[in-house]
């Protein structure tokens, strides 16, 4: 049992609590409030420190696209077929990737990681903690979403091979056909198609389609297909989403924005804008931030939020986009995203405001275990 005392608590499920305490027991948050008592508990004096729930990256490739590696540690794209729904990120993640440990040390306690965007259907994403004994200990959901990609990336991969898809038309056609086939799939003669079985979960609305889309036209095509098949989804990157805010709001789908701190490395990023998060907030569209690690290091997730605040995003909205909003998007709001009694004891203490780049993480818990002290 651990009693954190006299912190400036930002629980994210209610107003800030100056000079409050947090009681942790058996890996969970037991209580949050003032003047808590826990005889026999280990105590931590957090005077002058800010306490927040651990940050969550809703889209990255940590562990499956390893830092400091080239082909030796690049396992995010199986570019032998544009449709690979049977791929599981779970089987390609290195839990000892330095990107995970550095993220944990900087208050990022959970990540949604998985296949890249080389294929129209790339396989399933994993939701995992950034610290644990091994991968099985770290995983929260081994099949949290199915990756789909629109636009430039699948075109580039297969166009260079003179194979389908070479056009945006073909990307949409392949995805439609795969979804149709999954809806009709039945095991025959004892022969299973594991890819179809996983994609069937998308068609049945058991898991979302995690959609890589940058350009506004690709986003609209994705929304058209989502509506056509009545799917759950999230719009990831959504780089030109600020150009079509009414359509996105009307669709009512989750949005994951980023990464904003990167060069315009391809045509699809030409209209990238750091003001986009503020525009989404003004339109009343909740969103989460993403790093796309290793495009932008996972440990610097809060830097994106800080720059968005500089560009007009309200501070509270920025913190929600690091905590409670991604928790909802990844389907774990009952366990993550706020300092609520009963939720996982994933939290960080900062020696200054968490969006002040001069602030340092002084203490981190994941599942009630001390990662940084």
C-alpha positions, -999 to +999 in steps of 0.1 A: +000+000+000+013+035-009+000+069+002+010+098-020+005+129+001+000+166-006+003+166-044-015+189-069-038+162-082-052+165-117-075+135-118-090+142-152-124+129-140-132+161-122-117+194-110-080+197-099-074+189-062-045+210-047-028+195-017-046+161-022-036+125-015-037+093-036-039+059-020-027+029-040-034-007-031-030-040-050-021-022-082-053+000-082-062+034-071-081+030-038-089+066-030-082+102-040-089+131-016-077+153+012-062+141+045-064+104+036-053+080+063-037+046+057-020+032+088+010+011+079+012+023+043+044+035+027+042+073+023+055+096-004+057+133+003+046+149-030+046+185-019+052+207-049+046+179-074+018+175-100+000+141-101-017+129-133-028+096-148-003+080-171-003+093-206-016+071-234-005+070-271-034+058-292-013+051-323+024+041-326+047+014-337+069+010-306+084-024-302+075-036-337+096-009-355+125-009-331+146+022-324+181+022-338+173-007-361+169-010-399+156-042-414+168-062-384+141-046-362+116-034-387+086-058-385+057-034-390+048-040-427+044-074-443+045-060-478+041-093-497+003-089-501-019-058-498-044-077-476-028-093-445-055-092-418-040-123-402-009-105-391-007-099-354+015-072-339+017-093-308+040-117-327+064-089-338+068-068-307+101-067-288+091-058-252+127-048-246+127-020-272+143+010-256+114+031-268+091+014-243+113+019-213+120+056-221+083+062-225+076+047-191+103+069-176+086+099-191+051+092-179+037+075-210+023+043-194+002+028-222+005+025-260-016+012-289+010-003-312+008-023-344+013-027-381+024+001-404+005+015-434+021-003-463-009-026-468-046-019-473-052-042-444-021-046-422-032-067-393-042-063-356-029-037-331-020-044-295-028-023-265-001-026-239+015-011-209+050+003-214+065-016-185+062-052-172+080-085-167+075-096-203+051-090-232+023-112-218+025-092-186+023-059-205-005-066-229-040-053-221-057-063-254-039-085-279-063-077-307-075-041-300-081-029-336-075-039-373-052-016-393-064-002-426-045+023-448-056+047-475-037+069-498-001+073-506+016+044-487-002+014-502+000+030-536+038+035-533+045-001-520+024-019-547+027+006-575+064+001-575+058-037-578+033-031-607+006-048-585-028-038-572-034-014-556-018+013-578-047+037-574-070+050-546-098+033-564-081-001-560-074+006-523-111+012-517-121-018-539-098-042-521-111-031-487-147-034-497-142-069-511-123-080-480-150-067-457-177-084-479-158-117-479-154-115-441-191-110-437-198-142-457-169-162-443-176-197-429-151-223-420-152-252-445-140-287-441-122-279-409-100-253-428-097-220-410-087-187-425-073-168-395-073-135-414-109-137-422-117-147-387-101-116-374-116-094-400-150-109-392-146-093-358-145-059-375-176-066-395-194-077-363-183-044-346-163-063-320-131-043-328-126-011-347-110-005-381-080+017-373-078+039-404-046+055-416-057+086-436-040+119-442-057+137-471-093+150-468-105+129-498-091+097-483-107+105-449-141+110-467-136+077-486-129+059-454-160+074-438-181+063-468-169+027-464-174+028-426-210+039-431-216+014-459-205-016-437-217-001-403-182-004-388-166+009-356-135+029-365-110+056-356-095+082-379-057+081-374-034+109-384-063+128-399-038+154-412-063+173-434-092+167-410-094+203-401-105+210-436-136+189-433-146+193-396-184+193-402-183+159-420-161+144-393-183+157-366-214+144-383-198+110-386-192+109-348-161+087-351-131+088-328-101+109-340-064+104-333-043+134-344-006+135-352+023+134-353+026+172-357+063+175-349+077+160-381+088+172-415+065+172-445+081+140-458+055+133-484+028+150-505+000+140-481+015+162-454+015+194-474-014+209-454-002+197-420-010+224-394-001+227-357-033+247-353-054+216-362-059+204-326-073+238-316-097+237-346-109+203-336-115+215-300-134+246-312-156+223-334-164+202-303-147+170-317-128+151-290-095+136-300-063+119-288-027+126-297-004+101-313+034+100-319+035+074-347+067+063-329+094+060-342+084+089-364+083+110-332+097+094-300+070+080-278+086+095-247+079+130-261+041+125-265+034+155-241+056+178-263+030+175-290+003+185-266+024+214-253+029+228-288-008+224-295-015+246-264+010+272-277-010+272-310-044+278-293-056+245-278-070+249-242-047+233-216-074+211-202-083+198-237-046+190-243-044+169-211-077+151-219-062+142-253-033+125-234-054+107-209-092+102-208-099+106-245-073+080-257-085+057-229-121+059-244-109+055-279-089+023-271-118+009-251-102+010-217-118+039-200-129+016-172-092+010-163-072+039-177-072+076-183-080+091-149-071+089-113-104+073-104-108+048-075-108+013-089-087+021-120-052+009-126-026+027-106-008+042-136+003+077-127+032+101-128+044+129-106+060+160-122+081+187-105+062+213-126+032+215-149+033+185-172+030+207-203+060+228-193+089+214-211+112+223-182+093+199-160+107+165-151+090+133-141+100+124-106+079+093-099+060+068-121+037+039-111+024+013-136+000-013-122+010+000-088+046-009-094+073+018-091+090+024-124+107+058-116+115+070-081 
